């Protein structure tokens, strides 16, 4: 974890190439293969909870999605930026498989999970290996702006969108998201004084596994909220199931200890 923190600090100091080092550290910590076992697996730490700063993603979005990042506009340029500094009570804590395989990019042609990004960079983009033939889908995301956002100008000034003649972002989304995943990994092992865990008996929660590689998205749905329940929650669940294999999850709320006692803390999906 110390080596991961060092790589994250170097990235924050302006060394964008350190994203490749972050990918290597994350792969060592988390990725299991037929020939090797991850460090977290050896230490039996994958039974714990992993912090997701992803707020919202749906495959029905009409535009590209990058829910772990923001786009920053400045001086006529744009760049992708990791969210960072998300408070624990603003995250959702997941089982390892749900976290590792959660969809974090959707360019409307391909989807990518945390596992995909870590492995692609570590194995193909010069992290631990150099592959002269980057997989096309990954190369499009990394080098050719497959998310599609550009900055241009109109009569009102700078405008952001899928512009034919605009300028693409200066920092690619893959390296920025690796910094965010590094933040999440570190946050997952912070020593926070969590208190009583209470089951949420109101919301419906689950994940939908969309392909044979286990990529998935999660959802939390309040059937009693008119804004969440315009069609009825049975219809809502039915639509989610249309994207793949639906697995139910249970939502819990952990309290967090403060100097003034306990208050509502993190959301946990089990």
N, C-alpha and C positions, 0 to 999 in steps of 0.2 A: 504494500500500500504506500510505503514511503517513496518508492520509485515512481509510482503513479502521481503522487502529489507533486514531486519535483518536476515531472513533465508538464503537469497542468500549470504550475507557476511559471515555467519557461514560456509556455504558450501565451499566458496572460501578459508576459513581458514583451511580447511582439514576435516571438519565434514561432511562426505559423507551422513550420515544418515539424515542430514537436508533436503535432497531431499524430504523426506516424509512430512516435515513441509511445504516446498514450494508447494507440491501438495495440501495440505489442504488449504493454502492461495489462490491458484489459483482456487480451487473449490468454495470457498466462494465468490470470486470475479466474477466468470464467469459462473458457472453451474446452469442452471434452471432445476427444476424438477416439478412434479405434486404437491409436498408438500412444496416446498420452491422456493423463487426467489433469484437470484444472487444479490450481492451488486451492481454490475454495472448495472443490470437491474432496480433495485429500483431507482438508481440515474439517469436513462435514459442516461447512458454513452455508451451503446452498439451501438448507432447510429454513434459513431466516427469511426476512422480508427485504425487498429491494425497492428503493425509492424511485418513483416515476414522476417526473415533472411535466409529463404530457397532460395537458388540460382537456383537449377535445380533438377527436379525429373520427371521421365517418367516411366510408368509401363512397357515399353518395355526394360528397363535395364535388362541385363542378370544376373546380380549379385545383391546381397542385397543392399538396399539403406538406408542411414541414413543422409539425407542432412542438418540436423542441427548440425552435429557433425564432428569432425575430429578424426583420429586415430593417436596417438603419440607413436613413438617407442623410447625406451630408456633403456639402460642397460639390453638388452635381454628380455624386457617385452613390452607389448603394453597396452594402455588404451584409452578409448573413452574420448574426451574432448569437452566441449561446445565451440562454436566459440567465443562468447562474443565480446564486443568492436567493433561491426560492426557500421560504420558511418551511420547516417540517410540516406544519399544519396545512400548508398549501399543496402538499404532495399526496399521491395515492401510493400506498405500499402494497406490493404484489408478491406472489410466489415467484421463485426464480424463473421458471419456464414462461410464465406470463410476461415477465419483465424482459427477458432476453429475446423473446420472439415477437414483442410488440411492434407493430408497424409505426415507423417514425418518418418515412418518406413515401409519398405517393405522387409520381409525376404524371399520372393518368395513363401511363403505359406499363409501368412497373412499380412494385412496392418493395420496400426495404425495411428490415428489422434492425435492432441494435446488433444482433448476431451477424447479420449480413455485412453491415458497415465495418465492424471490427475485423472480421475475417478478410474482407476485400482489401482493406488498407494494409493489414499485417501481412497478407499472403500475396498480394498482387501489386501494391503501389509502393514497394520499396521499404515497407516496415521491417519485416524479417526476410522477405524474398522480393525479387524484382521479376515481374512477369511482363515480357515485351508485348503480349497480347492481352491487354486488360479486357475482361468480359465486357461486351458491348454495352449492356445496360448500365453497368457500373461506370464505365468510361463516360457515357452520356451525362450521368449525374455529376461526376467528379469534374470533368473537363469541358463539357459542351452545354452546360446550363439547361438540362432537360426539364428543370422546374419551370423555366420559361419567363421568369421575371426579369424585366429590364427597366432602366430609368431613361426617360426622355423629356422633351419639353413641349408644352403647348402655350396658348395665350395666357394661361394662368400660372405658368412657371413649370417647375419639375412635376412630372407625373410618373407613377409607378404602374406597371402592368405588363401584359404579354405584348410588347411593342416590337414591331418588325425592325425598326431602325434604332432602337434604344441601345444603351450600354449595359452589358451584363454585370453582375456583382463582381467586386474586386476580390472578395474572399469566397472560396467555394463552400457549399453547404456541408460537404462531407467532413472537412477538417473542423468546422465550427461545431458540428454535432458531436464529434468525438470528444471535444472539450466538455460538452454538456453531459455526455454519458460518463465521463470521468468524474464530474461533479456529483452525479447521481450515485456512482459506486462509493465514493467517499462518504456521502450523506447516509448511505445505507448502513454504515458501520459506526456512525456517531453514537456516543454513549449519552443517550437522552433519557431522562427519568420519566418514562411512560407510566401511567397509572392504570386504572380500571378499564377493561375492554368491554364495551357494550354492543350488543347486536342491534343493527338497524332493521326494524320490522316494517319499514315503510317502503323503501326503495327496492326495485328489482335490479339485480346486477348480473353480469355475465361476461363471457368472452365468446367471440366467434372466430374459429380457426378456419382460415380461408384457403389453405392449400396443404399439400402433402409435406411441405417443409416446416409446418407448424406456425407460420406467420399468422398473427391474430390482432384483433382490436378488441377493446373492452368498452363497456357502456354501463352507466348507472342511470336508471329511469325511475321517476316518481309517478306512479299511476294516479296519484291524488292531485297532481298539479295540472291545472287546465292547460298550461303552456306545454307541458310534456305529454299530454294525453289527448291531443286533438282527435285522434282516430281510435282511441282505446288501446290499452297496453297489450292486449292480445295481438292486435294488428301490428303494433310496434315490434314485438318479439318475433312475429312471423316474418316481418321484413328483414330483421337482423339475420334470421336463420337462412334466408335466401342467399346470403353471401358465403355460407359455409357451415361447418359443424358448430352448433351452439352448445356451450357448457355453462351451466349455472354457477354463479359464485354468490357468496354471502358477504354482505357489507357490514363492517364493524367500525366503531369509533373508539379510538384510544384517547384517554385524557392525558394531558401533559402537566407536569408539576411546575408551578411558578412560585415566586416568593410569597404570593398571596393565596396559595392553595392550588388546587387542580382546576383546569379549565379544558373545554373541548380541544382535542389535538388532532391527530392524524386519522385519515381514512385508511382502512385496511380491507383488501379484497381477498377472500380465501375460498 
